[in-house]
Amino acid sequence: MNVLLARRAYQATRQAMNPREQEADVFRRVTGALKAGLENEGIARARAIADNRRLWIALEASVRHPANQLPQQTKLAMLGLGRAVLKEMENAKPDLAFLIEMNEQLAAGLS
């Protein structure tokens, strides 16, 4: 019962956030999982990297969407950053410190 109440409170808080803050929150949560992956190899680390990959693929799709009204220079910069992050995740052992730094920088820019 307490878990249900906590979940409802969290959802209400998230709904009160503006969209940019919600996006920053997603980056922070994925970054937290990557930080945990620094200490733990195995399924948790693999899941964190997979979640990060999905996040950056979604970001890239959002930037490329015709309705995106960001300035062209900003779009190009974000796409370049996204390509670097996605390329890093193709490595057998991605540099988690690099991925964490990129996520933290983007979350800070969104906040």
N, C-alpha and C positions, 0 to 999 in steps of 0.2 A: 504494500500500500504506500509506503514512504517513497519508494522508487517511482511510482506513478505520479505522485505529487511533485517530486523533484523534476521529473521529465516535463510535466505541464508548466512548471515555473520556468524551466530553461527555455521551452518553446515560446512562452509569452515574452521572455526577455529578448530572444532572437527576433521575434516579430517586431519589437519596438526599435530594433537597430535599423539604420538606413542601409541600403543595398551595399554600399562600399564597405561599411563596417562588417556586414555579414560575410562579404568576400574575404576580408582580412581575418575574420574569425576562422574561416575554413583553412586558410593558409597557416594560421597559428596551430590549429589542431593537427594538421598533417605534419607540420614541423615538430610538434611534440612527439609524434610517433617516430619520426626520423631520429630525433635525439635519443629516444629509447633504443632505437636500432643500433646506435653507436656502441651500446653495451651488450646487446643481445644479438647474436647471429641466429639464423633459422627463420621460422615462419613469421614471427613478428617483424623482423627486418624486411623480409621479402614483401610482406603485406604493406608496410610503410612505403617502400619504394614503388610498389604497384599503385598505391593510392596517390602518391606524388605524381606518378606518370599520368594517371587519369586527370588529375587536377590541371597539370600543365597542358595536356591535350585539350581540355575544356577551355582553358584560357586562350589557347591559340585559336580555337573555333570561334570563340566570342570576339576576339580581335578581328578576325577575318570576316565576320558577319556583316552584310551590307548595311544593317541598321546601326552599326557601331559608329558613334559620332566623335570618337577620339581624333585628335589631329593626326595626320598621316605620319609625321615624324615620330610621334609617341607609339603608334601602331607598329612601325618598323622596328623601333627599339625593343618593344615587348616581344615581337616575333623573333628577333635576334637572340634575346635572352632565353626565350622559350626553346629555341633550337639548341642552344648551348646546354640547357638543363636536360632536355630529352636525349641529347647525344651522350651526356655523362651517364645517364641511366642505362644506356646500352652496354656499358662496360660490365664485365663479369663482377667486379667489385667497385660500384660507384663510390665516388668521394662524397660521403654523407655530409662532411663539414661544408663542402661547396654547396650542396643542395640545401642544407639548412640556412646558410648565409643568403642564398638567393630568395628563399621563401621569406625569411625575416625581412629582407629589404623590400620585397613586394608588399608584405603585410604592413610594414611601416608606411609605405607610400599610399596605401589605401586608407589608413587610419587618419 
